[in-house]
Structures are given as C-alpha cells and as structure tokens.
Amino acid sequence: MQKYKKKNLTVKNSVEHLHYEKTLSFSIKDGVPFVAETCVKQERLLPGFVTLINTTLSNSSLLDLALELLSSANQSVPFPYNKTQAPPDKDLDVNTDIYSKVLVTVIYVLLFVIGCLGNSITLYTLLTRKSLQNLQSTVHYHLASLAVSDLLILVLCMPIELYNFIWVHHPWAFGEAVCKGYYFLRDGCSYATAFNIGSLSVERFMAICHPFKAKSIMSRSRTKKLISAMWVAAFILATPMLFTMGQRLVNDEFICTTIVSSFTAKTVLQVNALLSFVVPMALISALNGVIANQLLRMFRESAQDNRICLVGGNATMLSVTVEPNRAQSMRHGVMVLRAVVIAFVVCWLPYHARRLMYCYVTEWTNGLYDFYHYLYMVTNVLFYVSSAINPVLYNLVSANYRQIFFSTLRYLILPCRHKKQKRILTRHSISICSNQTFSTNAIKETIY
C-alpha cells in the first residue's frame, strides 16, 4: 500500500496593482519526496512566471525548497526558478514601446496645461468677481467645487502616474505615504467630481422644472452645506484605499500595489465603480433627460402662444412669441445638457470598465496582459480629459459666467487694457438690461 503525506505552500506576489498565487503541492510517496504539481491561481500573471514542476528530489533538496518557498512568501518574492537563481528583474517590467510613452506624455502635458489653466481661472473668477454674487442661481458654487476636484486630480495624481506608471514601472520612488495618498486622493476627488455633477443636475432640474420651489429650498447657505457634505462623504468613501494600497518588497525593490487579499481589493474596486459612476450616471441621465424634455416643451409652447384677453369689454387675441436668439439659446441649452452626459460617459466608462476587467478576468495570457497595459494608458488619458474639459463644458452652461470667465482671462493676459474693457462691458450690459422684459428674464434664468 502506498502512503502519502501532502503539504501545500502558497507563494503570493503583487506587481502593479494585481496579484497571483502559486500553491506547491509536494508529497512523501513510499518514503521518497516527490513534488507532485504546482497549481497556479492567476489574477495577473506576468510573462515567464508560469513554471510547472514535476521532479523527484532528495530529502535535503525538498527541505531547502520548502525553506526557500517560505522565505519567498514572507518577502513577497515570485517563486524561484531554481535554488540559486531568483526571477530576473525583467519580470517586473512592462514592455511599452517608446512611441506610446512619448505620445502619452505629450497628451498628459497638454491636458495638464489646459486643465490647470481652465480650473485655476475658474477659481480665480469665482473668488474675485463680485458680480457672480448677484446671480440668483447657485451654479457657481458647484462650478467652484468641480474646479477644486479637477485641479487636485491633475496636480497631485498626473505627475506621479506619468513617472511611475508610464515611464518607470519599478521601483516605487515616493514612499509608503505617497503610495497610499495617491490612491486615496484620486478616488476621493473622483467621488467628489461625480457627486458634484449629480448635485449640479439636481440644481438645474429644480431651477427649470420647479423654479418656485428652487428659490425657497436651494439657498446659498444650504448649497454650501450640501457641497461640504459631499466632500466629506467623498473622502470617507475613499478611506478604504488607505488600507488597500501600500508598498511591497519584490526582488529587493519596492512597488506600490495592493496589500490586502484579492477578494478585498476587488470588492473595493466594485464599490467604487458603483458609487462613483453607475449611481451618478443613472441620476444625471434621468434628470438631464427630464430637463431636456422640459426645455423642448417650453420652446414649443412659447414659440406661438396665443391667449385671449378682455380689453375694454372686448375679447382680444394676444400672440406672444420668443425672439429668435432666445429660441436658439434654448436649443443650445438642450445640446449642452446632452454634451455633459456624453462627456461623462465617454471619459469615465472606459476607466471603470478597465478596473472591473481586473475583477472579473480569471485567466491572464501574455496577450491579454499587454492589452490591459495599453488599455490602462488609454483609459487614464480619458480620465484626465474629464478633469481638463469640465471648465469648458460647465462654463457653456452659464452665458453670464462665460462672459465673466473670458473677461478674467483677458485681464490676466492683458491687464493694461482691463479698465477699458470693463467700461465697454458695463455700457453693453446696461444696454441689454434696458431692453429686457419679465418673460425674457425668466427664459434667461431657465437656460443659465
């Protein structure tokens, strides 16, 4: 009768956000040590790491192998190819061609300049222009909050990613605190951006569909409290990243990766995708759909509105029409709302789809891993496009704010002409206001 004694050793490794495990099962068969098999559990398997072993060893070799496996597991070092040779450093490398790196770098630099300039001018305008305080709407508070989150993403996250995830994959050069802070701030600002887009849609929905309730409910103080609460909630939801990410030692080099179990890491990513994309996406799609229908209905009704009034005891037909430029503005408002939803989907859907790909793909081939790496670069470019394009899209929502925004830009570029431009704009504003009626003011507030 043959007797078996079996023992399993598991070696875990983490490289660039993903893990794999190797379980070595070896037996004592009829008193002879025998390495039966190596079971590989792949969550992301780097090229060259699959090594099946089926060989007969001596007692001393088996003991050395077991000790080496335990040492590797403690140090998070990949399973060794043999007793004296550790895995080559190239197994940590990602083969990215230089053309892709240069192209991504150029795009990142352009997005960084455009995004930082646009968001900085937005904040400067909101902080220095007192005319914004006279606006009945609270849109400018949401715009300021969006500008802060976008600016934080660009300034704090983009340079680190460009260096340590595009050009130099290992070692991690910024320490444990930056590793945790990078993912914490990126997810926190992502939550804040999504929440601000949702709150902006709610604000516009109330202002257009329920204008009288909006004036009583959506005061400035309540809006400030709402935005503050959203930021607190955003960073609370991002807190798990502080415990999920960290430094690991691989081949005597530190990398920034997950430090928890695979199940925990995947759960965090799925919750992030649900709360920072799926739920806000459903909300803004529904609300902006209602807003678009309301604007179209208002346009159709006001395009030719005939009313019967009694003038001196006689019934008189009055025809109220909307000026052509007002009708065009209403159509423009519908297109802007659609552009907001489309931009949010285009920029964020691929990013979250790539992160969920890690959660649901069970077997990683070399080709699939290469595809994932290039998909990582493309989706993160779109992620940063969202931060750069927000000042453009959300300034389009407000005609008044757009005028002030470009006035501020001209002032920063040509400060010597500021006073002259200000006098011209003031006379122009007075001329416009003198020709407005109550109805046109209502429409203007609607498309703000």
Secondary structure by P-SEA (a helix, b strand, c coil): cbbbbbbbbbbbbbccccbbbbbbbbbbccccccccbbbbbccccccccbbbbbccccaaaaaaaaaaaaaaaaaccccccccccccccccccccccaaaaaaaaaaaaaaaaaaaaaaaaaaaaaaccccccccccaaaaaaaaaaaaaaaaaaccaaaaacccccccccccccaaaaaaaaaaaaaaaaaaaaaaaaaaaaaaaaaccaaaaaacccaaaaaaaaaaaaaaaaaaaaaaaaabbbbbccccccccccccaaaaaaaaaaaaaaacaaaaaaaaaaaaaaaaaaaaaaaaacbbbbbbbcccbbbbbbbbbcaaaaaaaaaaaaaaaaaaaaaaaacaaaaaaaaaaaccccccaaaaaaaaaaaaaaaaaaaaaaaaaaaaaaaacaaaaaaaaaaaaaaacccaaaaaaaaaaaaaaaaaaaccaaaaaaaaaac
